[in-house]
Amino acid sequence: MPEKESAAQQAIGDIAPKLADLTDQVLFGDVWEREGLSPRDRSLVTVTVLIALYRSEQLGFHLKLALENGLSEAELSEAITHLAFYAGWPNAMGAAGQLKAVLASADAGSGSGSGSDADQD
């Protein structure tokens, strides 16, 4: 059975195969695996930077990953609220909407309706 394509391969593998490979091998295969920070902490840092810089295109993916890496809905919501005062209200409002969509998608996938757990792939 063929190996499942990564998110990077699915998104850009056909147009920028080297970038997809670097994303898989260097970013997620090396940087995200370093011992200096836990995956949970790396997710919090990444989500925070994406919100602060209004890099919303990848925010949904990283919010889902943050939930999978152990951050709770309440922690992400608190981080977004905190960032409103440092990164701007529009950035926080956009991030809150994306978190809501990620949670709704996770609920639809799990059938739980609670919004408290991330959907595990």
Residue pairs with C-beta under 8 A, 6 or more apart in sequence:
5 13
6 20
6 23
6 24
6 28
7 61
8 19
8 20
8 23
8 24
8 28
9 20
9 24
11 20
12 19
12 20
13 20
32 39
32 42
37 45
38 69
38 70
39 69
39 70
40 66
40 69
40 70
40 71
42 69
43 62
43 65
43 66
43 69
43 70
43 71
44 66
44 71
44 75
44 79
46 62
46 65
46 66
47 59
47 62
47 63
47 66
47 71
47 76
47 79
47 95
48 79
48 83
49 55
50 56
50 58
50 59
50 62
51 59
51 79
51 80
51 83
51 87
51 91
51 92
51 94
51 95
52 83
52 86
52 87
52 91
53 87
54 87
54 88
54 90
54 91
54 94
56 94
56 95
56 98
59 94
59 95
59 98
60 98
60 101
60 102
63 76
63 95
63 98
63 99
63 102
64 102
64 105
64 106
64 118
64 119
66 76
67 73
67 76
67 102
67 106
67 117
67 118
68 118
68 120
68 121
72 116
73 99
73 103
73 115
73 116
76 99
77 96
77 99
80 92
80 95
80 96
80 99
81 92
83 91
83 92
83 95
84 91
84 92
84 93
103 115
104 115
105 119
106 115
106 117
106 118
106 119
107 113
107 114
107 115
109 119
110 117
110 119
